[in-house]
Amino acid sequence: MAVSKTTTPAVVGADDSSEQVVSLYRAQTKIYARAVTGWFATWRWVLVWATQLLFYGLPWLHWGERQAVLFDLEARRFYIFNLVLYPQDFIFLTALLIISAYSLFLFTAVAGRLWCGFACPQTVYTEIFMWVERHLEGDRPKRMKLDAGPWNLEKIWRKGGKQLIWVSIALWTGFTFVGYFTPIQTLAAEFQSLTVGPWEIFWVLFYGLATYGFAGFMREQVCKYMCPYARFQSVMFDKDTLIISYDAERGEPRGTRGRKTDLKVAGLGSCIDCGLCVQVCPTGIDIREGLQYECIGCAACIDVCDTVMDKMQYPRGLIRYDTQNGLQRHLGRQEVFKRILRPRVLVYTAILGVLCFAFLWGLATRDSFKVNVVRDRGALARLVDNGWIENVYRLQIMNATEQPQRFRIQPSGMEGITVEAPLELVLQPAEARWVPVAARIPPQVAESAGPGSHPVQFVVDRLEIRQPAGGTAAPTAGGAAETVLDTLREKSTFIVPR
């Protein structure tokens, strides 16, 4: 995407009629990245396949009678395999974000921008879009020639075919994204019958347009100008961080030569100044100029430089993963890796381990149901039969499992507090229900307690459900055993009027 130019006149000499136009901003030069093969390129494609199979395939995976991963915003249920999460479980999302942040800190401290170069969605989708571009328009020289040439039938079908495939990938990506919030099979059926809702259409187009624009056109500009990580990554680097480095001591002075040229006689380094490391770079930088914030750590320059070194019969590693201390002190690979286990890395690892353990422990031990208590503010307290005082509450009970559950509700905390009738109910899988509860106390208890607010609790027991012998009927409250499986206590207050 071209950056707009702003110009301003500058006076030259004493003659006011003599002007010079000075450009304050340089137009963005299109980058034609060359295809590369090698060890790091293979791993980059492994992660492309792994992440996209997960993203595109997960919504179609079923878990019992529902979608395995579904974020049902309308019903406020979040299904992740056998987990049923409610908005009250937001703490788990917070913990997951903290774990992701510390993981980023750890990986960056160890080996720089691994996330950016191999697993970031911007990198992944740009790689996919560039693969389509290379197969329809050719590699770097052919694409440059095609763009510079006039419009003809070949250019139209190659450019048009590329755009058509890009749009298809982007729309399918948007459709898949919405499929995590609306059951994807239902969404597909609605699109086929043209009954899809306006919000689903909006988000499919919005996410599709974002994918199309970021991966197809903006590409490296997202990494260079929009991503904040490029700006603060240096805070997490130190001289023992593995980064993609050019060994200037070995490579300089650079220059062209034949394979049989004696480097000592010619006074040259190992770099033959072929420029391939620049041509394969998706952000268009020259790694030979040192560490730059635009470098996303994709290691394409390592792969192509090793290929050139093989052809020249030079040792590999002119461009390699190394540390600043490793280059300056000529450390061996074992010494470099030993220095990686420095205090910063150990602290990040320890904190990350504790967070992961706490996260998994919290998921494993989370309650199978949840209870919220809300007072009925329309009638805080009232007198009923025989001088008893009654407070009305609303209890929200949420079944956090996918099996029916039976509950019993009873108040406690004040002498003689009771409910008019025993409160028992059965909730179906993942059901949430508001239950009105009228708690009351006898007049003598109210007199001894005195007017005002008094603490009470609502005890909610999860009871065992047993099927009738030889039957398959749905469980009911009346015939279930009284075995208490779990108990939750929620605090509230009881108002005694003056």
ABEGO torsion letter per residue (X at the ends): XBBBBBBBBBBBEABAABBBBBBABBBBBBBBBBBBBEAAAAAAAAAAAAAAAAAAAAAABBBEABBABBBBAAAGBBBBEABBBBAAAAAAAAAAAAAAAAAAAAAAAAAEBAAAAAABAAAAAAAAAAAAAAAAAEBAAAAAAAAABBBBAAAAAAAAAAAAAAAAAAAAAAAAAAAAABBAAAAAAAAAAGABBAAAAAAAAAAAAAAAAAAAAAEAAAAAAABAAAAAAAAABBAABBBBBBBAAAAOBBEBBBAABBAAAAGBBABAGAGAAAAABAAGBBAAAEBBAABAGAGAAAAAAAAAAAAAGBBBGABBBBBAAAAAAGBBAAAAAAAABBAAAAAAAAAAAAAAAAAAAAAAABBABBBBBBBBAABABBBBBGGBBBBBBBBBBBBABABBBBBBBBBBGBBGBBBABBBBBBBBBGBBBBBBBBBBBBAAAAAAAEBEBBBBBBBBBBBBBBBBBGBABBBBAAABBABBABBBBBBBBBBBBX
